[in-house]
Every structure is written in structure tokens, then in C-alpha cells.
């Protein structure tokens, strides 16, 4: 668990709006990557991003996927370079998600990947998956 300063999702969204002079809830691509201090926790504030089709939260310190309810148009989710251990919390975007970018995390199993029925692209190098049988979950 990370101790110390961290950026909330709410503050990350404010940072995005300030940097790009926009209203995040109206944007199709929302870039919340590389926050300093980093984002540690995804929360329900993400659900305010109603128009979002591409959400980037890469290069933070996120340990758990959460807060995606309400992102009904989400097609690309970028979570590379975090601390994610499990593919949980994706149920609310399972029917719309086409690309999952989750390289450089701490995944050792692919449980839950079979729920992402419209997935066409997965970037997941540099995780902790040790058994080739985990990739059989893409077939089901």
C-alpha cells in the first residue's frame, strides 16, 4: 500500500481540464496518466466522464481497477505501469471495451478476461504471468 501524497481522481480530472482547457465530461479522450503525486485509487468520480471512449490512467500507482460504472462509451482503457494485481472491476465496461492496455503491472492470472467479449487488442507485456495456460482464457 502506498503511503504519502497522492492525487485523487477528482484532482486528476481538474488537472486535465486545466492543462487542455476543456470540460472532461465532454471529452472522448481523457488523459490522467503520470500524475504527480500519483493516483493510487480509482473511484466513482470516473463515472462523470460520460463521453469518454479512451481513458488513460497509465504511470500512476493504482492497485485495483474500480469506479468504471457510467463509462458506457469506453472502448480503450490504458492502465499500463501501475500496481494492478487482478483483472477485477471491469464488469461495467465489459460490453464496450475493445482495447485493454495493462503492461507493466503485477498480474499473475488472467481471471476475468473472458468477460470482455468485445476485446480485440490487449497489451499486457511485463506482468507476472508464469503459466501459458492462463492464455487459454482468451479462447473461452
C-alpha positions as CSV (number, residue, x, y, z in Angstrom):
1,X,0.0,0.0,0.0
2,X,1.3,3.4,-0.9
3,X,1.7,5.9,1.9
4,X,2.3,9.6,1.3
5,X,1.0,12.2,-1.0
6,X,-1.4,11.1,-3.8
7,X,-3.6,12.7,-6.4
8,X,-7.3,11.9,-6.2
9,X,-9.3,11.2,-9.4
10,X,-11.2,14.4,-8.9
11,X,-7.9,16.4,-8.8
12,X,-6.5,14.5,-11.8
13,X,-9.6,15.4,-13.8
14,X,-9.2,19.1,-12.7
15,X,-5.5,18.9,-13.8
16,X,-6.6,17.5,-17.2
17,X,-9.2,20.3,-17.6
18,X,-6.7,23.0,-16.7
19,X,-4.0,21.6,-19.0
20,X,-6.2,21.1,-22.0
21,X,-8.7,24.0,-21.3
22,X,-11.7,21.7,-21.7
23,X,-14.6,20.0,-19.8
24,X,-13.5,16.4,-19.1
25,X,-17.1,15.1,-19.1
26,X,-17.5,16.2,-22.7
27,X,-14.1,14.7,-24.0
28,X,-13.9,11.4,-25.8
29,X,-10.2,11.0,-24.7
30,X,-9.3,11.7,-21.1
31,X,-5.6,11.6,-20.2
32,X,-5.0,11.2,-16.4
33,X,-1.6,9.4,-16.8
34,X,1.6,10.3,-14.9
35,X,0.1,12.3,-12.2
36,X,2.5,13.8,-9.6
37,X,1.9,12.8,-6.9
38,X,0.4,9.6,-8.5
39,X,-3.1,8.4,-8.5
40,X,-3.4,5.4,-6.1
41,X,-7.1,4.8,-6.1
42,X,-9.7,4.7,-9.0
43,X,-13.1,5.8,-7.7
44,X,-16.7,6.6,-8.8
45,X,-15.7,10.1,-9.9
46,X,-14.6,8.4,-13.2
47,X,-18.3,7.8,-13.9
48,X,-18.7,11.5,-14.6
49,X,-16.7,11.1,-17.8
50,X,-19.8,10.2,-19.8
51,X,-18.4,10.9,-23.3
52,X,-15.1,9.1,-22.7
53,X,-14.1,6.5,-25.2
54,X,-10.4,6.4,-24.3
55,X,-9.3,6.7,-20.7
56,X,-5.6,6.7,-19.8
57,X,-4.5,6.2,-16.2
58,X,-1.1,4.8,-17.0
59,X,2.1,5.5,-15.0
60,X,0.4,6.0,-11.6
61,X,0.4,3.7,-8.6
62,X,-3.1,2.2,-8.9
63,X,-3.5,-1.2,-7.2
64,X,-7.1,-2.0,-8.1
65,X,-9.4,-1.4,-11.0
66,X,-12.7,0.3,-9.8
67,X,-15.1,3.2,-10.5
68,X,-15.9,2.5,-14.1
69,X,-19.7,2.5,-13.8
70,X,-21.1,5.1,-16.0
71,X,-18.4,4.9,-18.7
72,X,-20.9,3.5,-21.1
73,X,-18.9,4.5,-24.2
74,X,-15.5,3.4,-23.0
75,X,-13.6,1.5,-25.7
76,X,-9.9,1.9,-24.7
77,X,-8.6,1.6,-21.2
78,X,-5.0,2.3,-20.6
79,X,-3.6,1.2,-17.2
80,X,0.0,0.4,-18.0
81,X,2.7,1.0,-15.4
82,X,0.7,0.7,-12.3
83,X,0.5,-1.9,-9.4
84,X,-2.6,-3.8,-10.5
85,X,-2.7,-7.4,-9.4
86,X,-6.1,-8.6,-10.6
87,X,-8.4,-8.1,-13.6
88,X,-11.4,-7.2,-11.5
89,X,-13.7,-4.2,-11.6
90,X,-14.2,-4.3,-15.4
91,X,-17.8,-5.6,-15.4
92,X,-19.3,-2.2,-16.1
93,X,-17.3,-1.8,-19.3
94,X,-17.2,-5.4,-20.4
95,X,-19.6,-5.0,-23.3
96,X,-17.9,-1.8,-24.8
97,X,-14.2,-2.3,-24.1
98,X,-12.3,-3.1,-27.2
99,X,-8.7,-2.4,-26.1
100,X,-7.1,-3.0,-22.7
101,X,-3.6,-1.7,-22.2
102,X,-2.2,-3.2,-19.0
103,X,1.5,-3.8,-19.5
104,X,4.0,-3.4,-16.6
105,X,1.6,-4.4,-13.8
106,X,1.6,-7.2,-11.2
107,X,-0.9,-9.6,-12.9
108,X,-0.2,-13.3,-12.4
109,X,-3.5,-14.6,-13.7
110,X,-6.0,-13.6,-16.4
111,X,-9.2,-14.4,-14.4
112,X,-11.9,-12.1,-15.7
113,X,-10.5,-11.5,-19.2
114,X,-13.2,-13.8,-20.6
115,X,-15.9,-11.3,-19.6
116,X,-14.5,-8.7,-22.0
117,X,-16.4,-10.1,-25.0
118,X,-15.6,-7.3,-27.5
119,X,-11.9,-7.1,-26.7
120,X,-9.7,-7.0,-29.9
121,X,-6.4,-5.6,-28.5
122,X,-4.6,-6.5,-25.3
123,X,-1.2,-5.0,-24.4
124,X,0.0,-6.9,-21.4
125,X,3.7,-7.5,-21.5
126,X,5.9,-7.4,-18.4
127,X,3.4,-8.8,-15.9
128,X,3.9,-11.8,-13.6
129,X,2.1,-14.5,-15.6
130,X,4.1,-17.7,-15.3
131,X,1.8,-20.3,-16.8
132,X,0.9,-20.4,-20.5
133,X,-2.4,-22.0,-19.6
134,X,-3.6,-18.5,-18.4
135,X,-3.7,-17.5,-22.1
136,X,-6.3,-20.2,-22.7
137,X,-8.8,-17.8,-21.1
138,X,-8.8,-15.7,-24.3
139,X,-10.4,-18.6,-26.2
140,X,-13.5,-19.1,-24.0
